[in-house]
């Protein structure tokens, strides 16, 4: 491992506890100041737990490191300091659970049960953010080309998984006599905002989006110039990369869905950023690491202060 600060932080067992302590204080401040709600904080922290489990089970890094979990905590804390919504928290948790359930079915086209439960998460997200269904063709693409787990049974299992939450909604509406309200859920699928309309975003939100995209771009450049991964891990990182680009394009076209799409972007950027900070050991990467930590921490505190002043 590198003697640089970056290398020491990547393998230290103190890095994650220190990150948890810092982000927990920020989240407590956000809840106490009314910037976010406690249930939103609980959902994001549950997503962080799932990310830790995903990193440990899938061996996304070739040695012990919690850089991925730390990256998720830092990025999600910054995001929710600049905007907060229940649907965004559900998207962060939903895609974290989706990946945790789906990735073990790598190269297993006879795992419709696993695919079914993974896509239930997507169905739950769609109840709160129906436009997430736009990811469907891209998810099927990565399942076919990267995860190699999409067969006919898995395809139909994914459709059943998405529809499962709506069966419960249908039952509830039938019991309450409001069955005619069900089509309104699906009519929202075609409800898109103006293209390339950024006037609704604050400077803080634009800066947060820019920093996250830059971090993702740098991480992807490093990923394509290093070959320290096994084939399976590399295909998983290619999955994160592809879905990151899909999210960037979606957000660029529809900035009105900033909260939800940024929460999804954080899910896909975190494994790539964690890999960058854990595996790159040059002086330049060390400077980038220190600058990123400092900028994100200072910016989060400033955003928190500005949000408290306006609330």
Secondary structure by P-SEA (a helix, b strand, c coil): ccccaaaaaacccaaaaaaaaaaaaaaaaaaaaccccaaaaaaaaaaaaaaaaaaaaacccccccaaaaaaaaaaaaaaaaacccaaaaaaaaaaaaaaaaccccccccccaaaaaaaaaaaaaaaacccccccaaaaaaaaaacccccccaaaaaaaaaaaaaaaaaaaaaaaaaccccaaaaaaaaccccccccccccccaaaaaaaaaaaaaaaaaaaaaaacccccaaaaaaaaaaaaaaaaaaaaaaacccaaaaaaaaaaaaaaaaaaaaaaccccaaaaaaaaaaaaaaaaaaaaaaaaaaaac
